[in-house]
Amino acid sequence: MEYINGIKTFKLYNLTGVKFKILSDSFINLKKESIRLELSIAPFSILFSIATSLIIPIALTVGTVMIQNSDLSPQAF
């Protein structure tokens, strides 16, 4: 159904032939730019994921040890 509606839209705006080639090239450029942008922030995303994965267990362990050593009361924790 969406495919048929899409064809109607292309015909409505006369996006066939050469104009479709321009539209197709625009989509290809958009795809390349989107991938480039996502790859540019991937290292930060990976570092954040690693940091979060490490900090939560460390915080839980430190809190448990502090409660067991009576350095921290359960009400304050």
N, C-alpha and C positions, 0 to 999 in steps of 0.2 A: 504494500500500500504506500509506504513512504517513497519507494522507488518511483512509482507512478506519479506521485505528487511532485517529486523532484524533477522528473522529466517535464512536467507542466511548467514548473518554475523556470527551467532553462529555456523553454520555448517562449514563455511569456516575456522574458527579458532579452530574447534573441541571443542567447549564449550558446550558439551552435557554430560549428565550423571553426574559423579563425578565432572568433571571440572565445570559444570553448578552450582553445589551445592556450590563450592568455589566462583564462581562469584556472586551467589545469596547472600551468606554470606557477601561478600565484599560490595554489595549494601546495605544490612541491616546495616552494621557497618557505612557506609558513611551516611546513613539516620540518625542514632542515633547521630553521631558526628555533623552533620549539625544542627539538632534540638538543641543539647546542646550548640553549639556556638551561635545560634540565641537567645536562652533563656538567655545566659550570657550577651548579650548586650541590652536586652529588657529594663531593668531599665533605662539605659542611654538614650535610644531612647524615652521612655515615659517622662522622665524629660525634655528633649530637647523640646518635643512637648508641654508640659505644659508651659514651660518658654516662648516659642515663642507665644503661644496663649495668654499669659498674657502681654508680653512686647509690642506687636504691638498696642493693644487698649490703653494701658497706654501712650505710646509715642504719639499717635494721640490725646488723651485727653489733655495731657500736652501742646502739640503744639497749639491746639485750644485755650486753656486758655491763653497761652502766647500771641497769636495774638490778642485775645479779650481785654487783659489788656494793649496792646500796648508795651509789653516787647520785642516783636519780630516783625519785619516788615515782610510782606508777601514775599518780594523779598529775604530776608535772609533765610526765612524758606523754 
